[in-house]
Amino acid sequence: MLTLLLLSGLVALTALPVWITATGASPVAEEVDVAVRGTTAAPGLVAAALVLLAAAAALGLVGRVGRWVVVVVVSAGGALVVASALAARSGATATAERAAAEATGVPSLTAGPEVAAWPLASAALGVLVLVAAVGLARASGRWTAPSDRHERAAGPVGSTVEGPAARPATAAGAPAGRPAHPDAPDPSDERGTWDALTRGDDPT
């Protein structure tokens, strides 16, 4: 979880600086500086950072099956980071021309574009996200479920008892709602109380 949170924050941070710089011209100025931040050049990075943040939050809540879904989501987030970063680097000219058109009204450049190292840094982070997904896939099989207090208690395999026999028996003379077995849970034991409620007993 901490690894995914860290990678999510780093991906978002690499999208904040200026990735592409160029120079354009307008009818009133010979040179107009054009600067394109990573959030504009590669908008997929912001989406990927949010996906990784959500995956990190879900990792502590889901069971084993859900963790495989998280692995797929994390892998997709890493692939999105790599693809967005490399696409922004290869399409820097078109991105700078669009930015120049917004700034000057003329979709042409007089110099540039120059691409910073941030796209490569983002692509490297995307590779690390993919590595984290592989590590998560290898480790998730050894993890236990976060909690079983809300799970339905499973009876013996093949037992399909129905009718009155399926109801928990009560001890002779015991008031209704009391646990049938003598080892009633200690009220101070919170887990025992939850287990008693799961069986349908009254822990009080």
N, C-alpha and C positions, 0 to 999 in steps of 0.2 A: 504493500500500500504506500509506504513512504517513497519507494522508488518511483512508482507511477506519479505520485504527487510532485516529486522533484522534477521528473521529466516533463510533466505538464507545465509547470512553471517556467522551466527553461525554454520550452518551445514557444510559449507566449512571449517571453522576454526577447528572444531572437527576432520576433516579428516587429518589435517596436522601433528599432533604429532605421535609418535611411539605407535602403538597399541599392538604389539606382540614382545616379546624378547625371544630368545632361544640361545642355544650354539650348534655348530656343530664341526666337525673335518675334517681335510684334510690330505693328505699324508705328507705335509710339516709342519703342525701345529696341535698340540693336541687339541686346543680349538680355535674356531672362533666364535666371537659374531655375532648373526643374529638379525637384527632389521627390523621390517616390519611396515611401516607407514600406516595410515588409508586409504590413497589414493590407496594403493596397496591391502590392506586387504579387503576394501569395496569400489571398484570403483564406485558403484552406488550412493555414496554420492555426488560426484562431479556432476554427471548428475542431481541428484535431486536438488542440489543447483542452477544449471543453469535453471532448469525448474521453480523453485520458483522465480528466478530473472525475467524471461520472463513473468511469470504470474503477478508479481507486476507491470511490465511496461504496460501490456495489460489491467490491471484493470482500469486505468484512461482513456482508449481510447474506450472501447467497451460499448455497450448499455446493456439493461437488459438481453436480450437473451445471449449475449456474456459473461456476468458475470456468468451465469450458467455453461458455458463451462469452465471458469476460476475456478469455484468451483470444477469441476471434475478434472481438471489438478492439482490443489493444493492437492486434496485428493490423487491422484495417486502419487504425489511427496512425501507426508507424508508417504504413505504406502511403497514406495521404500526406504525411509530412515530407517524405522523400520526394514524392511526385510533385507536390506544390513547389518545393524549393528548387528542384531542377528545372521545372517549367518556367519559373520566374527568371532563372538565370538565362535560359535559352531564349526566352521571349522578352528580353530587356529592352530591345529597340522598340518593339510595338508598344510596350508599356510606357516607355518614356515619351513616345509620340502622342499617346493619348493624354498623358499628363501635360505635355506642352500645349496640346489643343485646348485643354481646360484652362490653362494659365494665360495663353496668349491669343487663342482663337485660330492659330495656325498650326496644323498637325505636321510640323517638320522641325528638324533639329539642326542647329548650326554646329554643335560639337557633342561628342559623346555617342552613346551612353557609356558610363563607367559603372561597373557592378562591384559592390563591396564583397567582403568575404562572408557576409552573413548568410547568403543562400547555402554555401557549403557547410557552414556550422549547423544550419537547420537540417540539412540532409544527413549530417553525421548524427544528430540527435534522433532523427527518424530511424536510422540503423540501430541505435541503442534501444529505441522503443521495441523494435522487432526482436532484438536479443532478449529484452525483458519479457516479451511475450513467450519466447521459447523457454526461458527459465520458469515462468509461471506455469506453463504447460507441464513441465517436468516435476515441479514441486506440488502442484495441486492434488495429485493422487495421494500424497502422504498427509494432507491436511484433514483434520476432523471438521465436522460441521460446527458452526459457531455456537449453536444452542439447540437442544432438543426439547425444551420445555413446552413448545407449542405443537410438537409432533404428536400424532395419535399413537397411543401405546399399541404395539404389535403383539398379538397373541401367539400361541404356538402354531407352527406351520401346519396347515391342513385342518385346523380346528374351525368348524363352522357351526358353533352352538348357537341356537336361536331359542326364543321363547323365554319362559321364566328361569330356565337353567342358566341363561346367559347373563342374568342380573347378578350383581355381587351379593353373596349371601351375607347376612348379618349374624353376629354372635348372639347366642341365646340370651334374651333379656336385654340386649343392647338397644338403646333408643334408635329410632329411624334416623338415617343420615350419618351414623357413626361408622368408622372404618370397620370392615368385617374381620380383619386380622388383628391380632393383639399388638403388633409392633406399629402402633399409630405414630405418624410423623411428629417430631418435635416441633411445636409452633414456632420456635426460634430458628428452625432450619428452613430457610426460604426455598431451597431447591426441593426439599422433601414436601413442602406445602404445595408447590407447583405439581409435583408428581402425583400427590393425592388428588388434586383437582382433575388431573388428566384421567385418573382411574374412575372418576365420578364420586370419590369419597369426600366427606366433609372434614377438612383438617382441623376444624375447631372443636 
